[in-house]
Amino acid sequence: MDYCINLWDPKKEGVLTEPHHNTYDIEFWGPDSMCASFYLGALKAFSLLGQALGEDTAFYEELYKKGKRYVETELWNGEYFYQKTRWTDLAAKFDAAGDPLLERMGPKYQYGEGCLSDGVCGAWLAKCCGLGDILDTEKTLGHLLSVYKYNLKEDLFDHANVQRPGYALGEDGGLLVCSWPRGGKPEIPFPYSDEVFTGIEYQVASHLASLGRKKEALRITEIARKRFDGERRNPYDEYECGHFYARAMASWQLLSAFSGVSYDAASQTLYYGKDDCRVLIACRTGYGTVTIENGRCRVEAAKGSIPVKEYAQV
Protein backbone atom coordinates (compact mmCIF):
# COMPACT_ATOMS: atom_id res chain seq x y z
CA MET A 1 0.00 0.00 0.00
CA ASP A 2 2.79 2.39 0.91
CA TYR A 3 4.57 1.57 -2.35
CA CYS A 4 1.47 2.52 -4.34
CA ILE A 5 1.00 5.73 -2.38
CA ASN A 6 4.61 6.83 -2.77
CA LEU A 7 4.74 5.96 -6.47
CA TRP A 8 1.39 7.27 -7.72
CA ASP A 9 0.18 9.65 -4.99
CA PRO A 10 3.39 11.20 -3.66
CA LYS A 11 1.61 14.44 -2.66
CA LYS A 12 -0.90 12.43 -0.57
CA GLU A 13 -3.97 13.83 -2.35
CA GLY A 14 -5.96 10.60 -2.10
CA VAL A 15 -6.00 10.11 -5.89
CA LEU A 16 -3.50 8.68 -8.36
CA THR A 17 -1.84 11.59 -10.13
CA GLU A 18 1.44 10.22 -11.45
CA PRO A 19 1.12 8.12 -14.64
CA HIS A 20 -0.45 4.81 -13.64
CA HIS A 21 -1.00 1.68 -15.69
CA ASN A 22 -4.53 0.34 -16.07
CA THR A 23 -6.73 -2.26 -17.75
CA TYR A 24 -6.62 -0.47 -21.11
CA ASP A 25 -2.92 -1.35 -21.40
CA ILE A 26 -1.74 2.26 -21.14
CA GLU A 27 -0.98 4.86 -18.46
CA PHE A 28 -3.41 7.53 -17.32
CA TRP A 29 -1.79 10.86 -16.50
CA GLY A 30 -3.46 12.82 -13.74
CA PRO A 31 -6.38 11.84 -11.48
CA ASP A 32 -9.22 9.80 -12.99
CA SER A 33 -12.30 8.40 -11.32
CA MET A 34 -11.80 4.79 -12.39
CA CYS A 35 -8.35 4.25 -10.88
CA ALA A 36 -9.17 6.60 -8.00
CA SER A 37 -12.13 4.38 -7.08
CA PHE A 38 -9.85 1.33 -6.92
CA TYR A 39 -7.41 3.31 -4.80
CA LEU A 40 -10.13 4.48 -2.40
CA GLY A 41 -11.48 0.96 -2.07
CA ALA A 42 -7.99 -0.33 -1.34
CA LEU A 43 -7.41 2.36 1.28
CA LYS A 44 -10.67 1.55 3.04
CA ALA A 45 -10.02 -2.20 2.94
CA PHE A 46 -6.46 -1.68 4.14
CA SER A 47 -7.71 0.38 7.08
CA LEU A 48 -10.23 -2.28 8.09
CA LEU A 49 -7.62 -5.03 7.82
CA GLY A 50 -5.23 -3.00 9.94
CA GLN A 51 -7.86 -2.34 12.58
CA ALA A 52 -8.63 -6.06 12.76
CA LEU A 53 -4.94 -6.61 13.50
CA GLY A 54 -4.82 -3.83 16.10
CA GLU A 55 -2.70 -1.52 13.93
CA ASP A 56 -2.86 2.28 13.75
CA THR A 57 -4.55 3.06 10.43
CA ALA A 58 -5.34 6.76 10.99
CA PHE A 59 -3.10 7.89 8.10
CA TYR A 60 -4.85 5.60 5.60
CA GLU A 61 -8.32 6.50 6.87
CA GLU A 62 -7.57 10.20 6.46
CA LEU A 63 -6.11 9.64 3.00
CA TYR A 64 -9.31 7.79 2.01
CA LYS A 65 -11.47 10.69 3.25
CA LYS A 66 -9.30 13.22 1.41
CA GLY A 67 -9.48 11.22 -1.81
CA LYS A 68 -13.23 10.74 -1.51
CA ARG A 69 -13.71 14.53 -1.19
CA TYR A 70 -11.43 15.11 -4.16
CA VAL A 71 -13.24 12.66 -6.46
CA GLU A 72 -16.70 13.89 -5.45
CA THR A 73 -15.84 17.53 -6.03
CA GLU A 74 -12.91 17.84 -8.46
CA LEU A 75 -13.80 14.90 -10.76
CA TRP A 76 -17.59 15.36 -10.87
CA ASN A 77 -19.23 17.45 -13.63
CA GLY A 78 -22.82 17.22 -12.39
CA GLU A 79 -23.64 14.13 -14.46
CA TYR A 80 -20.69 11.76 -14.21
CA PHE A 81 -17.12 11.37 -13.01
CA TYR A 82 -14.23 12.05 -15.39
CA GLN A 83 -10.46 12.51 -15.67
CA LYS A 84 -8.33 15.62 -15.17
CA THR A 85 -5.42 14.97 -17.48
CA ARG A 86 -2.19 16.37 -16.00
CA TRP A 87 1.39 16.20 -17.16
CA THR A 88 3.14 19.52 -16.47
CA ASP A 89 3.30 19.45 -12.65
CA LEU A 90 4.18 15.82 -11.98
CA ALA A 91 7.33 14.07 -10.88
CA ALA A 92 7.20 12.04 -14.10
CA LYS A 93 8.40 14.08 -17.06
CA PHE A 94 6.37 13.95 -20.23
CA ASP A 95 8.48 13.84 -23.37
CA ALA A 96 6.68 14.96 -26.53
CA ALA A 97 9.79 14.06 -28.54
CA GLY A 98 9.32 17.12 -30.73
CA ASP A 99 5.88 15.95 -31.91
CA PRO A 100 3.72 19.09 -32.44
CA LEU A 101 0.52 17.13 -31.73
CA LEU A 102 1.78 15.79 -28.40
CA GLU A 103 3.24 19.17 -27.48
CA ARG A 104 -0.25 20.64 -27.92
CA MET A 105 -2.44 17.91 -26.42
CA GLY A 106 -0.13 16.23 -23.92
CA PRO A 107 -0.02 12.45 -23.39
CA LYS A 108 -2.03 10.36 -25.81
CA TYR A 109 -4.46 7.62 -24.76
CA GLN A 110 -6.40 9.56 -22.09
CA TYR A 111 -10.18 9.91 -21.65
CA GLY A 112 -10.42 13.40 -20.15
CA GLU A 113 -14.00 14.64 -20.16
CA GLY A 114 -15.39 11.30 -21.34
CA CYS A 115 -18.17 9.28 -19.75
CA LEU A 116 -16.34 6.05 -18.92
CA SER A 117 -18.35 2.88 -18.32
CA ASP A 118 -15.61 1.75 -15.92
CA GLY A 119 -15.64 5.15 -14.21
CA VAL A 120 -16.69 3.83 -10.78
CA CYS A 121 -15.53 0.23 -11.23
CA GLY A 122 -13.58 0.34 -7.97
CA ALA A 123 -16.73 1.39 -6.11
CA TRP A 124 -18.51 -1.62 -7.60
CA LEU A 125 -15.72 -3.95 -6.49
CA ALA A 126 -15.73 -2.43 -2.99
CA LYS A 127 -19.49 -2.98 -2.75
CA CYS A 128 -19.07 -6.59 -3.92
CA CYS A 129 -16.50 -7.13 -1.17
CA GLY A 130 -18.77 -5.83 1.57
CA LEU A 131 -17.22 -2.37 2.00
CA GLY A 132 -20.45 -0.57 1.15
CA ASP A 133 -20.57 2.61 -0.92
CA ILE A 134 -17.11 4.16 -0.88
CA LEU A 135 -18.32 7.18 -2.90
CA ASP A 136 -21.45 9.30 -2.54
CA THR A 137 -24.29 6.94 -3.45
CA GLU A 138 -26.30 9.48 -5.44
CA LYS A 139 -23.31 10.56 -7.50
CA THR A 140 -22.31 6.95 -8.09
CA LEU A 141 -25.83 6.20 -9.32
CA GLY A 142 -25.76 9.41 -11.38
CA HIS A 143 -22.59 8.22 -13.09
CA LEU A 144 -24.09 4.80 -13.85
CA LEU A 145 -27.30 6.30 -15.23
CA SER A 146 -25.20 8.60 -17.43
CA VAL A 147 -23.34 5.55 -18.70
CA TYR A 148 -26.71 3.94 -19.44
CA LYS A 149 -27.93 7.09 -21.19
CA TYR A 150 -24.88 7.87 -23.29
CA ASN A 151 -23.02 4.58 -23.79
CA LEU A 152 -25.74 1.97 -24.33
CA LYS A 153 -26.56 1.50 -28.02
CA GLU A 154 -29.47 -0.55 -29.33
CA ASP A 155 -27.52 -1.11 -32.54
CA LEU A 156 -24.13 -0.04 -33.86
CA PHE A 157 -24.87 0.78 -37.51
CA ASP A 158 -23.85 4.41 -37.02
CA HIS A 159 -21.01 3.77 -34.61
CA ALA A 160 -17.47 4.09 -35.93
CA ASN A 161 -15.06 1.64 -34.33
CA VAL A 162 -11.59 1.32 -35.88
CA GLN A 163 -10.37 -0.97 -33.11
CA ARG A 164 -11.74 -4.54 -32.82
CA PRO A 165 -15.26 -4.44 -34.27
CA GLY A 166 -15.91 -8.18 -34.09
CA TYR A 167 -17.10 -7.99 -30.49
CA ALA A 168 -20.18 -6.01 -31.53
CA LEU A 169 -21.17 -4.54 -34.87
CA GLY A 170 -24.06 -3.74 -37.18
CA GLU A 171 -27.39 -4.80 -35.69
CA ASP A 172 -25.69 -5.81 -32.42
CA GLY A 173 -26.30 -3.55 -29.47
CA GLY A 174 -23.81 -2.93 -26.71
CA LEU A 175 -22.44 -0.69 -24.00
CA LEU A 176 -19.56 1.40 -25.32
CA VAL A 177 -16.46 1.56 -23.15
CA CYS A 178 -16.50 5.37 -23.34
CA SER A 179 -18.32 8.27 -24.96
CA TRP A 180 -17.90 12.04 -24.97
CA PRO A 181 -21.44 13.47 -24.72
CA ARG A 182 -20.10 16.91 -23.76
CA GLY A 183 -17.42 16.96 -26.42
CA GLY A 184 -13.73 17.08 -25.67
CA LYS A 185 -12.81 13.70 -27.11
CA PRO A 186 -9.00 13.51 -27.21
CA GLU A 187 -7.44 13.51 -30.66
CA ILE A 188 -5.81 10.20 -29.73
CA PRO A 189 -8.14 8.59 -27.16
CA PHE A 190 -7.23 5.50 -25.17
CA PRO A 191 -7.32 2.13 -26.94
CA TYR A 192 -10.59 0.16 -26.75
CA SER A 193 -12.64 3.29 -26.05
CA ASP A 194 -15.01 2.59 -28.97
CA GLU A 195 -15.34 -1.13 -28.22
CA VAL A 196 -17.88 -3.20 -26.29
CA PHE A 197 -16.87 -5.69 -23.56
CA THR A 198 -19.37 -8.00 -21.85
CA GLY A 199 -17.28 -7.85 -18.67
CA ILE A 200 -17.90 -4.11 -18.45
CA GLU A 201 -21.57 -4.52 -19.33
CA TYR A 202 -22.10 -7.01 -16.48
CA GLN A 203 -20.17 -4.80 -14.08
CA VAL A 204 -22.34 -1.76 -14.86
CA ALA A 205 -25.54 -3.83 -14.86
CA SER A 206 -24.88 -5.47 -11.51
CA HIS A 207 -23.85 -2.15 -9.96
CA LEU A 208 -27.10 -0.57 -11.19
CA ALA A 209 -29.14 -3.50 -9.85
CA SER A 210 -27.44 -3.27 -6.46
CA LEU A 211 -28.57 0.37 -6.29
CA GLY A 212 -32.16 -0.49 -7.11
CA ARG A 213 -32.16 0.16 -10.87
CA LYS A 214 -33.01 -3.36 -12.00
CA LYS A 215 -34.86 -2.31 -15.17
CA GLU A 216 -31.76 -0.66 -16.61
CA ALA A 217 -29.60 -3.54 -15.42
CA LEU A 218 -31.80 -6.07 -17.22
CA ARG A 219 -31.74 -4.09 -20.47
CA ILE A 220 -27.94 -3.99 -20.52
CA THR A 221 -27.79 -7.71 -19.78
CA GLU A 222 -30.38 -8.57 -22.44
CA ILE A 223 -28.46 -6.66 -25.10
CA ALA A 224 -25.21 -8.36 -24.11
CA ARG A 225 -26.72 -11.85 -24.07
CA LYS A 226 -28.36 -11.32 -27.45
CA ARG A 227 -24.91 -11.01 -29.03
CA PHE A 228 -23.96 -14.40 -27.54
CA ASP A 229 -27.23 -16.23 -28.15
CA GLY A 230 -25.68 -19.31 -29.77
CA GLU A 231 -26.68 -18.21 -33.26
CA ARG A 232 -24.36 -15.24 -33.71
CA ARG A 233 -21.64 -16.20 -31.24
CA ASN A 234 -20.74 -18.95 -28.78
CA PRO A 235 -22.90 -18.46 -25.64
CA TYR A 236 -20.13 -19.93 -23.47
CA ASP A 237 -17.23 -17.92 -24.92
CA GLU A 238 -17.63 -14.18 -24.56
CA TYR A 239 -14.30 -13.48 -26.20
CA GLU A 240 -12.51 -10.23 -25.61
CA CYS A 241 -8.72 -10.24 -25.54
CA GLY A 242 -8.75 -13.94 -26.35
CA HIS A 243 -11.32 -16.69 -25.97
CA PHE A 244 -13.03 -17.48 -22.64
CA TYR A 245 -11.81 -14.13 -21.33
CA ALA A 246 -12.01 -13.70 -17.55
CA ARG A 247 -13.62 -10.24 -17.42
CA ALA A 248 -17.02 -11.75 -18.31
CA MET A 249 -16.97 -13.47 -14.90
CA ALA A 250 -18.34 -10.15 -13.62
CA SER A 251 -21.66 -11.73 -14.63
CA TRP A 252 -21.61 -13.73 -11.37
CA GLN A 253 -22.28 -10.55 -9.44
CA LEU A 254 -25.67 -10.26 -11.13
CA LEU A 255 -26.85 -13.10 -8.85
CA SER A 256 -26.05 -11.13 -5.71
CA ALA A 257 -27.15 -7.77 -7.11
CA PHE A 258 -30.62 -9.00 -8.03
CA SER A 259 -31.21 -11.25 -5.01
CA GLY A 260 -29.34 -9.34 -2.32
CA VAL A 261 -27.66 -12.62 -1.35
CA SER A 262 -24.12 -12.51 -0.04
CA TYR A 263 -22.25 -14.53 2.54
CA ASP A 264 -19.77 -13.45 5.21
CA ALA A 265 -17.82 -16.59 6.05
CA ALA A 266 -15.98 -14.96 8.95
CA SER A 267 -19.18 -14.22 10.92
CA GLN A 268 -21.20 -16.91 9.11
CA THR A 269 -23.86 -14.34 8.21
CA LEU A 270 -26.07 -14.77 5.17
CA TYR A 271 -27.49 -11.54 3.74
CA TYR A 272 -30.55 -11.60 1.50
CA GLY A 273 -32.97 -9.23 -0.23
CA LYS A 274 -36.72 -8.71 -0.07
CA ASP A 275 -37.81 -10.27 -3.38
CA ASP A 276 -38.79 -13.93 -3.63
CA CYS A 277 -36.23 -15.92 -5.59
CA ARG A 278 -34.03 -19.00 -5.64
CA VAL A 279 -30.36 -18.40 -6.38
CA LEU A 280 -27.04 -20.23 -6.49
CA ILE A 281 -24.57 -19.69 -3.65
CA ALA A 282 -20.96 -20.87 -3.68
CA CYS A 283 -18.26 -20.42 -1.05
CA ARG A 284 -15.04 -22.12 0.05
CA THR A 285 -16.75 -24.85 2.07
CA GLY A 286 -19.58 -25.76 -0.29
CA TYR A 287 -22.24 -24.71 -2.76
CA GLY A 288 -26.00 -24.90 -2.99
CA THR A 289 -29.06 -22.67 -3.20
CA VAL A 290 -30.61 -19.83 -1.26
CA THR A 291 -34.41 -19.56 -1.35
CA ILE A 292 -36.19 -16.36 -0.35
CA GLU A 293 -39.93 -16.72 0.09
CA ASN A 294 -42.38 -14.40 1.86
CA GLY A 295 -39.55 -12.55 3.56
CA ARG A 296 -37.96 -15.71 4.92
CA CYS A 297 -34.67 -17.18 3.80
CA ARG A 298 -33.16 -20.65 3.87
CA VAL A 299 -29.95 -22.13 2.48
CA GLU A 300 -29.54 -25.69 1.24
CA ALA A 301 -26.08 -27.10 0.53
CA ALA A 302 -25.82 -29.37 -2.50
CA LYS A 303 -22.22 -30.26 -1.69
CA GLY A 304 -20.10 -29.53 1.36
CA SER A 305 -21.54 -27.13 3.92
CA ILE A 306 -22.54 -23.49 4.21
CA PRO A 307 -22.71 -22.80 7.96
CA VAL A 308 -25.04 -19.95 8.86
CA LYS A 309 -25.31 -18.47 12.36
CA GLU A 310 -27.37 -15.44 11.38
CA TYR A 311 -29.70 -14.38 8.55
CA ALA A 312 -29.85 -10.64 7.82
CA GLN A 313 -32.23 -9.00 5.38
CA VAL A 314 -30.81 -6.05 3.42
PyMOL commands that set and color helices and strands:
alter all, ss='L'
color gray80, all
select helices_A, chain A and resi 2-8+33-52+58-74+100-105+121-128+137-151+165-167+198-210+214-227+246-259
alter helices_A, ss='H'
color red, helices_A
select strands_A, chain A and resi 20-21+27-28+115-116+152-153+174-175+178-179+262-264+269-272+277-283+286-293+296-304+310-313
alter strands_A, ss='S'
color yellow, strands_A
deselect
rebuild
show_as cartoon
